[in-house]
Amino acid sequence: PTPSCATGSGTWTVANPETVQTFTRRSRIVSAMRRFMDERDYLEVETPMMQPLAGGAAARPFVTHHNALDMPLYLRIAPELYLKRLLVGGLPRVYEINRNFRNEGVDRSHNPEFTALEVYEAFGDCLTMLELTESLLRGLAEHVAGTTPARLPFGDLEIDWSRPFDRVPYETLFRDTLGFEMADETAVRAAAAELHVEDAATRDHWLLVNEVYEARCEPRIDATRPTFVTDYPSAISPLTRPQTDRPELSHRWELLVGGMELGTAYTELNDPDLQLAKLTEQLAGADEEESTFRSLDEDFIHALRVGMPPAGGLGLGVDRIVMLLTNAASIRDVIFFPLMKPVGGSTDPDRGDGSG
């Protein structure tokens, strides 16, 4: 059930008791996240919400302007580059639970303003983050279910949070689903064309690999079993350390649960020269629109030159976690004030009818 806002007064009202229960659970889940991180000696920090560069993720930002300084600013799409600066500055284990903003689509699992948990640990790696994530989510599920083992409904599914999470390499999932290797450029372009991917004949090969993977491979994953997809291609992981024996693959995983991407983690790239080359390559591949808001974060490269320790980094979508643990059908059902289009084009947010 989606909350509704009373018109005129701006007072927030609730349609039914189930909504009250959902939001009460949300707050308790977030509190439990904080306790989990604090008990493991991670320091909660805050990083800028307005940033001079749109960095840390490949997404379209919201743009504003600072009048006094006469400069553009961007609502952050991710806090990653600032959290890494804190590692450089001597804080070895940090986390942040806060908002990110992406000027992109709205659907049952996406809202332009959303909450994320980001974690960084010096001398950790993506395996450290994998074990942390599995322990966190299993503990949260047990907290909500009130039982061990924890099995919770999600739509028509029952998700088993108690068993060890599955792990499958990206390359294996791709090959087993499609019947050809992801390095086979001809087959990849043909598969992309079948999916009507734009510019399938000319677009970067590895971007097409991921388009095909997301459309054809991710739906094959058992939605009832939390699954880590590991060893992502390096070409689509510019902030991630490449694997030594197979540099075309990276130390990165993504977690899928209930048919949704729940989060990702890296062994962070801390080589300043390689990071500069990767970010420069990413900028060179940006289209005309992306070029208007993407630029090289030279301060971040300088921080890497000062010296960032080897580290693991993690990002999890808090709203999606709450969806899964409260059996909510839409992300709008777990956000107190989801973005809705005002009635009749009005810019007065109090005039929204709550229908989206």
Secondary structure, DSSP 4 states (H G I P E B T S, - for coil): ---EE-TTT--EE-SSHHHHHHHHHHHHHHHHHHHHHHHTTPEE----SEESS--SSSSPPPEEEETTTTEEEEE-S--HHHHHHHHHTT--EEEEEEEEE--S--BTTB-SEEEEEEEEEET--HHHHHHHHHHHHHHHHHHHH-SSS-EEEETTEEEE-SSPPEEEEHHHHHHHHHSS-TT-HHHHHHHHHHTT-TTTTTS-HHHHHHHHIIIIIGGGS-TTS-EEEE--BGGG-TTBPBPSS-TTBBSEEEEEETTEEEEEEEEB---HHHHHHHHHHHHHT--HHHHTT----HHHHHHHHHHPPPEEEEEEEHHHHHHHHHT-SSGGGGSSS---PPGGG---GGG--S--
